[in-house]
Amino acid sequence: MADKDNPLQMRLVYSLPGIQLARVRRDEVYKTVGDLALAYDVYYPPDFVEGEQRPCVVFIHGEGPAEILKNAKDWGQYVSWGQLAAASGLIGVTFNHRSSEWFTNLPEVASDVDDLMSHVRQNAAGLGIDDDRFRGGINCDTRCARRIVCLSISGSSQGIPRARHPFPMLNLDALELTAE
C-alpha cells in the first residue's frame, strides 16, 4: 500500500484487472558513471512465456534533484506505468537517469536515455522484446523531454523511435503496439 503522505509513492489512478500480477525483472544495470550504477526494471505480462517476444514501451522520468531521481524507477507512478503496460499485454521498462541539474547537464541525460534505449534494443531478444514493435521515450515531463529529443535529433540519437508527447495523452492503440 502506498503512503498517501509521500507523493513519490502515489500510484496511478487508472488501473486494469491483474495489474498487480506483472512479473518484474528488477535492478538490471545498463550503465555505470563513476560509482553510480544506472538501473532499469522490466515488467512482463503475467502470461508471458520465456522465449516469446512482445511489444515494449519505455517510460522516461522527468527532472528533479539528483538525490530524488536516483530511485525514480521505484516511484509509485513508474511502478504503476510498468504494471499497466504489462497488464495490457506489453512489456514495460522503467529506469533511472541522472539529473540534468535543472537543464544545465542535458547532454548527460540525453546520453543516459540513448544508452538505455541502445541497451534494451541490443538485448531485445533476451528481454523478450519484439524489436519491430519497440517504442521508446514515453515521457512524463515534457519540459525535459523536448530538450532531450532536440539533443537526440541533433546527433546523439541511435536511430531509436521516440514518442514526443506526454504519456497521459498517449493512445497505445495508435502506436500499433497491440500484443496480438
Buried (B, 14 or more C-beta within 10 A) or exposed (E): EBEEEEEBBBBBEEEEEBBEEBEBBEEBEBBEEEEEEBBBBBBBBEEBEEEEBBBBBBBBBBBBEEEEBBEBBBBBBBBBBBBBBBBBBBBBBBBBBBBBEEEEBBEBBBBBBBBBBBBBBEBBEEBBBBEEBBBBBBBBBBEBBEBBBEBBEEEBBEEBEBBEEBBEEBEBEEBEBEBE
